Amino acid sequence: MPEFQEPDTFAALEKREWAKADVAQSYAKVFAKAADMVVPTLVAAVGACDDYDVLDLCCGHGNVAVGLLKAGARVTGLDFSPVMLEMAQAAAPDALFVEGDAMALKFEDQSFDAVTIGFGMPHVPDPPKVVAEARRVLRPGGRLAFSVWCGSEVDTALGYVFDAIAQYGSSGITLPPGPGANDYADPTLAFPVLEKAGFTNCRQSVVASKWQVNDPGAPYGFFLEGTARGGALLRPQPLANATAIRAAVVSKVIEKHGPGPEWDVPIPAVVTVAVAV
Ligand SMILES: C[S@@+](CC[C@H](N)C(=O)[O-])C[C@H]1O[C@@H](n2cnc3c(N)ncnc32)[C@H](O)[C@@H]1O
C-alpha cells in the first residue's frame, strides 16, 4: 500500500524552499538585484541612524542589514533559513544574526527603535502575527517598514510570470492555501492590520525596482530558481507547460519593452511604513 503523505502546508513549503542552498543562493545572486534597489527606501523609512537598534526580520542574505549598518544603526537580523543567515553574516559581519521565526520573536518587549521587513510579509503564513510581534518589540514612536512586490495590476515581471503560469501551467500543480503574494501592497488590507496592532501614521510609497537583462526569458528563470512560491509552481511543470510559460514571458517582455537586445524589466515594490503608538 502506498505510504500516506501529509499534504504540504504553506508554512512547510516556505521553510523547505528557503532552506535549499540553490534557491537561497539564486535569490541572493539574481532575484535580489531588484530587492536591493528597495533597501535605501526601507532604511530611510525607518529613519535609521547612529545608535538606533534595528531588527531586520526575514533578513535573507543581509541586503537590508548592510543598508542599515551604513546608516549607522546597530542591526539584528532574523531569518529561519540557515543558508540565508550564513550569507547575511558574510555580507554584514558587524550585524548580529539569529535563527528564528518572524511570527514568534524571542526578544523583550520594546527592545528596538525600528523594525524592517524586506519582502518577508508574503512568505509568512500569518502576516498579522508578524505585525503584532513587530509592535511588541518596538519602543513607542519606533517605526516598522516593510516592502512587498506590486501585483499584476501594474506593469511587472511578477505579473508576466504568474499570468503565464495561470494560462499555461498544469492545472494539477497548485500551492497550499496562504496569504496572497501582493496582499500587503494593498493599503486597504495593510493599514487596518497595522492600526489594530497599535501603529499609526501609515503611509506607502512605490519604488521603481527593475532587472536589467539581456535575455527576455530571464525573469522566468529568476522565479524558477530563486523563489519559494514561484519555484514550487514552476519546477514541477511538465516540459510542454514549462516551455509555454517561458515563451509567454518572453513575448510579454518584448511586447512591453521592445526587441532588445537588452531590457529593463520592471518589478516595482510598495514600501509601507507606520509608527508604533
Ligand atoms: C524573499 S526573501 C527576502 C530577503 C531580504 N529581506 C530581501 O529584502 O531581499 C524572504 C526571506 O524570508 C525568510 N522567511 C520566510 N518566512 C519566514 C519566517 N516565518 N520567519 C523567518 N524568516 C522567514 C526566508 O528564509 C527568506 O530569507
The ligand as an SDF file (V2000), in Angstrom:
LIG
                    3D

 27 29  0  0  0  0  0  0  0  0999 V2000
   12.2160   36.9740   -0.4020 C   0  0  0  0  0  0  0  0  0  0  0  0
   13.3950   36.6950    0.8480 S   0  0  0  0  0  0  0  0  0  0  0  0
   13.7690   38.3580    1.3480 C   0  0  0  0  0  0  0  0  0  0  0  0
   15.2070   38.5680    1.7260 C   0  0  0  0  0  0  0  0  0  0  0  0
   15.6070   40.0160    2.0290 C   0  0  0  0  0  0  0  0  0  0  0  0
   14.9430   40.5060    3.2190 N   0  0  0  0  0  0  0  0  0  0  0  0
   15.3430   40.9610    0.8800 C   0  0  0  0  0  0  0  0  0  0  0  0
   14.7630   42.0430    1.0990 O   0  0  0  0  0  0  0  0  0  0  0  0
   15.7420   40.6800   -0.2500 O   0  0  0  0  0  0  0  0  0  0  0  0
   12.3300   36.1410    2.1580 C   0  0  0  0  0  0  0  0  0  0  0  0
   13.0970   35.6740    3.3740 C   0  0  0  0  0  0  0  0  0  0  0  0
   12.1600   35.4360    4.4220 O   0  0  0  0  0  0  0  0  0  0  0  0
   12.5680   34.3100    5.1600 C   0  0  0  0  0  0  0  0  0  0  0  0
   11.3850   33.8090    5.8770 N   0  0  0  0  0  0  0  0  0  0  0  0
   10.2240   33.3700    5.3360 C   0  0  0  0  0  0  0  0  0  0  0  0
    9.3610   33.0480    6.3100 N   0  0  0  0  0  0  0  0  0  0  0  0
    9.9840   33.2930    7.4920 C   0  0  0  0  0  0  0  0  0  0  0  0
    9.5930   33.1720    8.8590 C   0  0  0  0  0  0  0  0  0  0  0  0
    8.3790   32.7410    9.2010 N   0  0  0  0  0  0  0  0  0  0  0  0
   10.4900   33.5310    9.8100 N   0  0  0  0  0  0  0  0  0  0  0  0
   11.7240   33.9720    9.4770 C   0  0  0  0  0  0  0  0  0  0  0  0
   12.1500   34.0980    8.2020 N   0  0  0  0  0  0  0  0  0  0  0  0
   11.2860   33.7740    7.2200 C   0  0  0  0  0  0  0  0  0  0  0  0
   13.1500   33.3680    4.1080 C   0  0  0  0  0  0  0  0  0  0  0  0
   14.0250   32.4170    4.6530 O   0  0  0  0  0  0  0  0  0  0  0  0
   13.8640   34.3660    3.1760 C   0  0  0  0  0  0  0  0  0  0  0  0
   15.1970   34.5530    3.5720 O   0  0  0  0  0  0  0  0  0  0  0  0
  1  2  1  0
  2  3  1  0
  2 10  1  0
  3  4  1  0
  4  5  1  0
  5  6  1  0
  5  7  1  0
  7  8  2  0
  7  9  1  0
 10 11  1  0
 11 12  1  0
 11 26  1  0
 12 13  1  0
 13 14  1  0
 13 24  1  0
 14 15  1  0
 14 23  1  0
 15 16  2  0
 16 17  1  0
 17 18  1  0
 17 23  2  0
 18 19  1  0
 18 20  2  0
 20 21  1  0
 21 22  2  0
 22 23  1  0
 24 25  1  0
 24 26  1  0
 26 27  1  0
M  CHG  2   2   1   9  -1
M  END
$$$$
